[in-house]
Amino acid sequence: MRFFSDNAAAVHPRVLAAMADANTLDTAYDGDRWSKALDGRLGELFGTEVRVLWVPTGTAANCLALGALCPPWGATICHRDAHIQNDEAGAPAFYTHGSQLMLAEGPGAKLTPDAIAAVADAVVNDVHRVQPHAVSITNATEYGLAYRADEVAAIGELCRARGWGLHMDGARFANAVAFTGGNLADLTWRAGVDALSFGFVKNGGMSAEALVFFKPELAEQTLRRRKRAGLLLSKGRYLAAQILAMLEGDLWLDCGRAANARAATLAVGAGERLVHRVEANEVFLRATPDEAAALRAQGFDFYDWAPGEVRLVTAWDSEAADVAKLAEAISAL
């Protein structure tokens, strides 16, 4: 009974079927009819003109976005626990040809305008210092908290006032939207987001993420960056087909809701052990090593997060019976 990571979840059958339908001769790279449909389909979803690039990983989506928003001599402000800081092996600097990350603080890995400004204002504005050029926020955050539209808008306003770009790491965007019920436009481009890494792999996809540019002109240079990075796949139609399948009938949102519902069940079992509010599909709880061992002895797999803390992650395909057993086992500790 695995609650280690939604990266390990099964591929949704509708995604597999869409890939099978795309298994036919067509133009290579991103000239096929599936890839060409992405701009219009995601533009319809967000209610504005967009340019969309498929990429095979979330790291690629994040770092290509930062490359479009931050020059090599600049910096991106992010949370100290952001994925781009802790889990991408220096890829932001690699993809941006040397730019830096400046780290801010905030409960639950959420940023506020004040936290961002505190980092930026501590930097002397002269030629000897790396200057901020962008901000990156994660929705839902690394601790499973969701940004509301007004929170994103406040950060977007700060970025506009200072001439910075704003990137949203949406590896679990579906979970955040499912929790808040927020309007997609208000959560993104109307709030000042320039680029969104729209995650599908954790949410029923197989090997495709959508890099959505709300400033279409940013996509032109990114097309070349994607090629130079070795990420322009010859048979890109299989990636595009996955994304289109997830968008059809709002399957992406249904999968996010399913994962969130399972996490909410675990939150009830965890009770006062919870370290953070459960707003998406991640549950962080306090457990001693002996308690963690007792859960594993019952067949549950999960991640040791920090001393005295464990992380449980549900997915779109988490079995209700397994979730119920784990919730009961936690409450019985």
MIMAR-82009 format. One record per residue (C-alpha): residue number from 0; x, y, z. Coordinates in steps of 0.02 Angstrom, whole numbers, plus 50000, padded with zeros to 5 digits. Layout:
residues N
<site seq="NUM" x="X" y="Y" z="Z"/>
...
//
This chain:
residues 333
<site seq="0" x="50000" y="50000" z="50000"/>
<site seq="1" x="50104" y="50142" z="49930"/>
<site seq="2" x="50092" y="50322" z="49986"/>
<site seq="3" x="50270" y="50368" z="49941"/>
<site seq="4" x="50241" y="50482" z="49791"/>
<site seq="5" x="50110" y="50524" z="49661"/>
<site seq="6" x="50251" y="50509" z="49535"/>
<site seq="7" x="50229" y="50321" z="49551"/>
<site seq="8" x="50042" y="50322" z="49514"/>
<site seq="9" x="49971" y="50228" z="49367"/>
<site seq="10" x="49941" y="50312" z="49200"/>
<site seq="11" x="49756" y="50347" z="49174"/>
<site seq="12" x="49679" y="50228" z="49047"/>
<site seq="13" x="49614" y="50374" z="48944"/>
<site seq="14" x="49791" y="50438" z="48927"/>
<site seq="15" x="49853" y="50269" z="48867"/>
<site seq="16" x="49710" y="50261" z="48743"/>
<site seq="17" x="49752" y="50434" z="48677"/>
<site seq="18" x="49933" y="50383" z="48651"/>
<site seq="19" x="49876" y="50229" z="48557"/>
<site seq="20" x="49767" y="50339" z="48445"/>
<site seq="21" x="49920" y="50448" z="48411"/>
<site seq="22" x="50019" y="50295" z="48357"/>
<site seq="23" x="50010" y="50338" z="48173"/>
<site seq="24" x="50120" y="50424" z="48046"/>
<site seq="25" x="50123" y="50612" z="48066"/>
<site seq="26" x="50245" y="50757" z="48059"/>
<site seq="27" x="50393" y="50745" z="48179"/>
<site seq="28" x="50441" y="50853" z="48329"/>
<site seq="29" x="50299" y="50976" z="48368"/>
<site seq="30" x="50225" y="50998" z="48196"/>
<site seq="31" x="50092" y="50865" z="48219"/>
<site seq="32" x="49907" y="50900" z="48239"/>
<site seq="33" x="49908" y="50855" z="48424"/>
<site seq="34" x="50047" y="50977" z="48466"/>
<site seq="35" x="49968" y="51113" z="48360"/>
<site seq="36" x="49805" y="51095" z="48456"/>
<site seq="37" x="49883" y="51136" z="48625"/>
<site seq="38" x="49884" y="51326" z="48609"/>
<site seq="39" x="49700" y="51334" z="48567"/>
<site seq="40" x="49644" y="51205" z="48694"/>
<site seq="41" x="49739" y="51280" z="48840"/>
<site seq="42" x="49696" y="51456" z="48783"/>
<site seq="43" x="49513" y="51405" z="48793"/>
<site seq="44" x="49541" y="51332" z="48967"/>
<site seq="45" x="49624" y="51489" z="49035"/>
<site seq="46" x="49522" y="51614" z="48935"/>
<site seq="47" x="49668" y="51703" z="48852"/>
<site seq="48" x="49797" y="51683" z="48715"/>
<site seq="49" x="49938" y="51566" z="48767"/>
<site seq="50" x="50085" y="51476" z="48691"/>
<site seq="51" x="50113" y="51299" z="48753"/>
<site seq="52" x="50267" y="51189" z="48744"/>
<site seq="53" x="50262" y="51007" z="48794"/>
<site seq="54" x="50411" y="50943" z="48894"/>
<site seq="55" x="50444" y="50773" z="48973"/>
<site seq="56" x="50479" y="50827" z="49153"/>
<site seq="57" x="50429" y="50956" z="49282"/>
<site seq="58" x="50611" y="51007" z="49304"/>
<site seq="59" x="50620" y="51047" z="49118"/>
<site seq="60" x="50460" y="51149" z="49126"/>
<site seq="61" x="50517" y="51247" z="49278"/>
<site seq="62" x="50691" y="51284" z="49217"/>
<site seq="63" x="50644" y="51327" z="49038"/>
<site seq="64" x="50520" y="51450" z="49113"/>
<site seq="65" x="50654" y="51527" z="49222"/>
<site seq="66" x="50769" y="51539" z="49071"/>
<site seq="67" x="50637" y="51645" z="48985"/>
<site seq="68" x="50611" y="51758" z="49137"/>
<site seq="69" x="50785" y="51778" z="49212"/>
<site seq="70" x="50951" y="51822" z="49126"/>
<site seq="71" x="51113" y="51731" z="49170"/>
<site seq="72" x="51169" y="51878" z="49278"/>
<site seq="73" x="51005" y="51885" z="49375"/>
<site seq="74" x="50916" y="51790" z="49513"/>
<site seq="75" x="50747" y="51711" z="49546"/>
<site seq="76" x="50671" y="51729" z="49719"/>
<site seq="77" x="50590" y="51569" z="49782"/>
<site seq="78" x="50550" y="51486" z="49947"/>
<site seq="79" x="50690" y="51402" z="50042"/>
<site seq="80" x="50600" y="51235" z="50022"/>
<site seq="81" x="50551" y="51257" z="49840"/>
<site seq="82" x="50574" y="51112" z="49722"/>
<site seq="83" x="50688" y="51216" z="49610"/>
<site seq="84" x="50801" y="51243" z="49760"/>
<site seq="85" x="50804" y="51072" z="49842"/>
<site seq="86" x="50757" y="50943" z="49712"/>
<site seq="87" x="50822" y="50992" z="49541"/>
<site seq="88" x="51009" y="50963" z="49560"/>
<site seq="89" x="51060" y="51138" z="49507"/>
<site seq="90" x="50955" y="51131" z="49348"/>
<site seq="91" x="50895" y="51312" z="49363"/>
<site seq="92" x="51075" y="51375" z="49351"/>
<site seq="93" x="51111" y="51251" z="49210"/>
<site seq="94" x="50961" y="51300" z="49104"/>
<site seq="95" x="50980" y="51487" z="49135"/>
<site seq="96" x="51169" y="51483" z="49104"/>
<site seq="97" x="51216" y="51535" z="49280"/>
<site seq="98" x="51076" y="51634" z="49362"/>
<site seq="99" x="51053" y="51614" z="49549"/>
<site seq="100" x="50911" y="51576" z="49669"/>
<site seq="101" x="50876" y="51693" z="49815"/>
<site seq="102" x="50787" y="51607" z="49958"/>
<site seq="103" x="50641" y="51676" z="50056"/>
<site seq="104" x="50549" y="51611" z="50209"/>
<site seq="105" x="50366" y="51575" z="50240"/>
<site seq="106" x="50257" y="51449" z="50335"/>
<site seq="107" x="50208" y="51296" z="50235"/>
<site seq="108" x="50327" y="51347" z="50094"/>
<site seq="109" x="50212" y="51491" z="50044"/>
<site seq="110" x="50281" y="51661" z="49996"/>
<site seq="111" x="50207" y="51832" z="50031"/>
<site seq="112" x="50250" y="52001" z="49956"/>
<site seq="113" x="50332" y="52052" z="50120"/>
<site seq="114" x="50443" y="51897" z="50124"/>
<site seq="115" x="50494" y="51925" z="49943"/>
<site seq="116" x="50528" y="52109" z="49969"/>
<site seq="117" x="50634" y="52072" z="50123"/>
<site seq="118" x="50751" y="51967" z="50016"/>
<site seq="119" x="50757" y="52090" z="49872"/>
<site seq="120" x="50780" y="52245" z="49979"/>
<site seq="121" x="50932" y="52170" z="50064"/>
<site seq="122" x="51024" y="52169" z="49897"/>
<site seq="123" x="51125" y="52325" z="49857"/>
<site seq="124" x="51072" y="52388" z="49687"/>
<site seq="125" x="51238" y="52404" z="49599"/>
<site seq="126" x="51335" y="52316" z="49463"/>
<site seq="127" x="51431" y="52210" z="49589"/>
<site seq="128" x="51276" y="52118" z="49653"/>
<site seq="129" x="51161" y="51991" z="49572"/>
<site seq="130" x="50990" y="52073" z="49557"/>
<site seq="131" x="50818" y="51988" z="49565"/>
<site seq="132" x="50731" y="51971" z="49398"/>
<site seq="133" x="50593" y="51845" z="49436"/>
<site seq="134" x="50492" y="51759" z="49571"/>
<site seq="135" x="50441" y="51575" z="49572"/>
<site seq="136" x="50299" y="51510" z="49679"/>
<site seq="137" x="50234" y="51331" z="49694"/>
<site seq="138" x="50048" y="51292" z="49691"/>
<site seq="139" x="50014" y="51180" z="49783"/>
<site seq="140" x="50170" y="51207" z="49888"/>
<site seq="141" x="50297" y="51077" z="49940"/>
<site seq="142" x="50197" y="51058" z="50101"/>
<site seq="143" x="50030" y="51041" z="50013"/>
<site seq="144" x="49961" y="51216" z="50040"/>
<site seq="145" x="49863" y="51304" z="49903"/>
<site seq="146" x="49878" y="51485" z="49852"/>
<site seq="147" x="49715" y="51581" z="49836"/>
<site seq="148" x="49691" y="51700" z="49691"/>
<site seq="149" x="49713" y="51855" z="49799"/>
<site seq="150" x="49877" y="51788" z="49867"/>
<site seq="151" x="49945" y="51760" z="49692"/>
<site seq="152" x="49882" y="51931" z="49638"/>
<site seq="153" x="49973" y="52017" z="49782"/>
<site seq="154" x="50136" y="51936" z="49728"/>
<site seq="155" x="50099" y="51977" z="49547"/>
<site seq="156" x="50072" y="52159" z="49590"/>
<site seq="157" x="50242" y="52165" z="49676"/>
<site seq="158" x="50324" y="52085" z="49524"/>
<site seq="159" x="50244" y="52208" z="49404"/>
<site seq="160" x="50295" y="52356" z="49511"/>
<site seq="161" x="50476" y="52298" z="49510"/>
<site seq="162" x="50483" y="52238" z="49330"/>
<site seq="163" x="50504" y="52054" z="49374"/>
<site seq="164" x="50434" y="51899" z="49293"/>
<site seq="165" x="50322" y="51778" z="49390"/>
<site seq="166" x="50329" y="51590" z="49370"/>
<site seq="167" x="50212" y="51463" z="49448"/>
<site seq="168" x="50272" y="51285" z="49476"/>
<site seq="169" x="50110" y="51191" z="49455"/>
<site seq="170" x="50169" y="51012" z="49473"/>
<site seq="171" x="50013" y="50989" z="49582"/>
<site seq="172" x="49912" y="51131" z="49504"/>
<site seq="173" x="49762" y="51016" z="49484"/>
<site seq="174" x="49761" y="50982" z="49671"/>
<site seq="175" x="49770" y="51167" z="49712"/>
<site seq="176" x="49628" y="51210" z="49593"/>
<site seq="177" x="49524" y="51066" z="49658"/>
<site seq="178" x="49544" y="51129" z="49836"/>
<site seq="179" x="49516" y="51315" z="49808"/>
<site seq="180" x="49388" y="51302" z="49669"/>
<site seq="181" x="49471" y="51458" z="49603"/>
<site seq="182" x="49447" y="51530" z="49429"/>
<site seq="183" x="49595" y="51477" z="49322"/>
<site seq="184" x="49621" y="51650" z="49249"/>
<site seq="185" x="49617" y="51731" z="49422"/>
<site seq="186" x="49743" y="51605" z="49488"/>
<site seq="187" x="49864" y="51635" z="49345"/>
<site seq="188" x="49875" y="51768" z="49209"/>
<site seq="189" x="49753" y="51894" z="49285"/>
<site seq="190" x="49857" y="51884" z="49444"/>
<site seq="191" x="50016" y="51921" z="49348"/>
<site seq="192" x="50085" y="51746" z="49314"/>
<site seq="193" x="50192" y="51748" z="49156"/>
<site seq="194" x="50230" y="51562" z="49145"/>
<site seq="195" x="50149" y="51408" z="49220"/>
<site seq="196" x="50224" y="51234" z="49234"/>
<site seq="197" x="50059" y="51138" z="49217"/>
<site seq="198" x="50089" y="50966" z="49291"/>
<site seq="199" x="50011" y="50807" z="49222"/>
<site seq="200" x="50134" y="50668" z="49266"/>
<site seq="201" x="50086" y="50665" z="49452"/>
<site seq="202" x="49903" y="50672" z="49406"/>
<site seq="203" x="49871" y="50530" z="49284"/>
<site seq="204" x="49990" y="50573" z="49143"/>
<site seq="205" x="50139" y="50469" z="49090"/>
<site seq="206" x="50278" y="50580" z="49024"/>
<site seq="207" x="50210" y="50751" z="48980"/>
<site seq="208" x="50202" y="50921" z="49063"/>
<site seq="209" x="50136" y="51081" z="48984"/>
<site seq="210" x="50239" y="51240" z="48993"/>
<site seq="211" x="50108" y="51377" z="48972"/>
<site seq="212" x="50164" y="51553" z="48927"/>
<site seq="213" x="50036" y="51689" z="48960"/>
<site seq="214" x="50155" y="51807" z="48873"/>
<site seq="215" x="50164" y="51716" z="48706"/>
<site seq="216" x="50321" y="51808" z="48652"/>
<site seq="217" x="50419" y="51716" z="48787"/>
<site seq="218" x="50393" y="51553" z="48694"/>
<site seq="219" x="50498" y="51601" z="48543"/>
<site seq="220" x="50666" y="51594" z="48631"/>
<site seq="221" x="50608" y="51445" z="48735"/>
<site seq="222" x="50581" y="51341" z="48578"/>
<site seq="223" x="50767" y="51356" z="48545"/>
<site seq="224" x="50812" y="51326" z="48726"/>
<site seq="225" x="50708" y="51168" z="48726"/>
<site seq="226" x="50799" y="51104" z="48571"/>
<site seq="227" x="50970" y="51152" z="48639"/>
<site seq="228" x="50932" y="51060" z="48800"/>
<site seq="229" x="50894" y="50899" z="48707"/>
<site seq="230" x="50709" y="50906" z="48751"/>
<site seq="231" x="50632" y="50921" z="48577"/>
<site seq="232" x="50569" y="50743" z="48558"/>
<site seq="233" x="50553" y="50673" z="48382"/>
<site seq="234" x="50382" y="50601" z="48418"/>
<site seq="235" x="50311" y="50742" z="48520"/>
<site seq="236" x="50134" y="50695" z="48471"/>
<site seq="237" x="50134" y="50565" z="48609"/>
<site seq="238" x="50164" y="50701" z="48739"/>
<site seq="239" x="50034" y="50817" z="48663"/>
<site seq="240" x="49909" y="50675" z="48656"/>
<site seq="241" x="49930" y="50644" z="48842"/>
<site seq="242" x="49896" y="50826" z="48885"/>
<site seq="243" x="49744" y="50837" z="48771"/>
<site seq="244" x="49673" y="50678" z="48848"/>
<site seq="245" x="49692" y="50749" z="49023"/>
<site seq="246" x="49605" y="50910" z="48970"/>
<site seq="247" x="49460" y="50819" z="48888"/>
<site seq="248" x="49308" y="50831" z="49001"/>
<site seq="249" x="49417" y="50906" z="49139"/>
<site seq="250" x="49494" y="50738" z="49178"/>
<site seq="251" x="49644" y="50830" z="49255"/>
<site seq="252" x="49528" y="50913" z="49381"/>
<site seq="253" x="49434" y="50752" z="49420"/>
<site seq="254" x="49599" y="50665" z="49456"/>
<site seq="255" x="49653" y="50808" z="49569"/>
<site seq="256" x="49490" y="50800" z="49665"/>
<site seq="257" x="49506" y="50611" z="49688"/>
<site seq="258" x="49682" y="50626" z="49759"/>
<site seq="259" x="49629" y="50768" z="49874"/>
<site seq="260" x="49482" y="50670" z="49941"/>
<site seq="261" x="49595" y="50525" z="49988"/>
<site seq="262" x="49715" y="50644" z="50077"/>
<site seq="263" x="49570" y="50721" z="50173"/>
<site seq="264" x="49527" y="50548" z="50238"/>
<site seq="265" x="49705" y="50525" z="50300"/>
<site seq="266" x="49699" y="50697" z="50382"/>
<site seq="267" x="49551" y="50642" z="50488"/>
<site seq="268" x="49648" y="50490" z="50546"/>
<site seq="269" x="49802" y="50595" z="50583"/>
<site seq="270" x="49710" y="50719" z="50693"/>
<site seq="271" x="49829" y="50819" z="50802"/>
<site seq="272" x="49979" y="50735" z="50722"/>
<site seq="273" x="49962" y="50848" z="50570"/>
<site seq="274" x="50110" y="50964" z="50540"/>
<site seq="275" x="50024" y="51067" z="50404"/>
<site seq="276" x="49845" y="51093" z="50348"/>
<site seq="277" x="49793" y="50968" z="50215"/>
<site seq="278" x="49739" y="51067" z="50062"/>
<site seq="279" x="49799" y="50955" z="49922"/>
<site seq="280" x="49860" y="50775" z="49913"/>
<site seq="281" x="50006" y="50779" z="50035"/>
<site seq="282" x="49992" y="50739" z="50219"/>
<site seq="283" x="50133" y="50778" z="50340"/>
<site seq="284" x="50119" y="50705" z="50513"/>
<site seq="285" x="50220" y="50681" z="50670"/>
<site seq="286" x="50277" y="50503" z="50701"/>
<site seq="287" x="50421" y="50432" z="50800"/>
<site seq="288" x="50538" y="50308" z="50714"/>
<site seq="289" x="50453" y="50167" z="50808"/>
<site seq="290" x="50281" y="50226" z="50752"/>
<site seq="291" x="50339" y="50241" z="50572"/>
<site seq="292" x="50409" y="50065" z="50583"/>
<site seq="293" x="50244" y="50002" z="50651"/>
<site seq="294" x="50151" y="50075" z="50502"/>
<site seq="295" x="50276" y="50000" z="50380"/>
<site seq="296" x="50257" y="49831" z="50465"/>
<site seq="297" x="50073" y="49838" z="50416"/>
<site seq="298" x="50119" y="49861" z="50233"/>
<site seq="299" x="50117" y="50050" z="50212"/>
<site seq="300" x="50252" y="50136" z="50111"/>
<site seq="301" x="50292" y="50321" z="50135"/>
<site seq="302" x="50432" y="50447" z="50147"/>
<site seq="303" x="50528" y="50496" z="50305"/>
<site seq="304" x="50525" y="50685" z="50286"/>
<site seq="305" x="50613" y="50760" z="50437"/>
<site seq="306" x="50660" y="50700" z="50611"/>
<site seq="307" x="50496" y="50646" z="50689"/>
<site seq="308" x="50395" y="50681" z="50531"/>
<site seq="309" x="50334" y="50576" z="50385"/>
<site seq="310" x="50252" y="50622" z="50220"/>
<site seq="311" x="50105" y="50529" z="50144"/>
<site seq="312" x="50051" y="50565" z="49965"/>
<site seq="313" x="49890" y="50508" z="49886"/>
<site seq="314" x="49857" y="50497" z="49699"/>
<site seq="315" x="49711" y="50491" z="49579"/>
<site seq="316" x="49714" y="50301" z="49588"/>
<site seq="317" x="49739" y="50277" z="49775"/>
<site seq="318" x="49625" y="50136" z="49830"/>
<site seq="319" x="49491" y="50192" z="49952"/>
<site seq="320" x="49512" y="50032" z="50054"/>
<site seq="321" x="49700" y="50060" z="50071"/>
<site seq="322" x="49672" y="50240" z="50124"/>
<site seq="323" x="49544" y="50188" z="50254"/>
<site seq="324" x="49664" y="50058" z="50324"/>
<site seq="325" x="49804" y="50185" z="50338"/>
<site seq="326" x="49692" y="50315" z="50420"/>
<site seq="327" x="49638" y="50185" z="50547"/>
<site seq="328" x="49818" y="50129" z="50578"/>
<site seq="329" x="49874" y="50308" z="50609"/>
<site seq="330" x="49732" y="50344" z="50730"/>
<site seq="331" x="49774" y="50184" z="50824"/>
<site seq="332" x="49957" y="50231" z="50855"/>
//
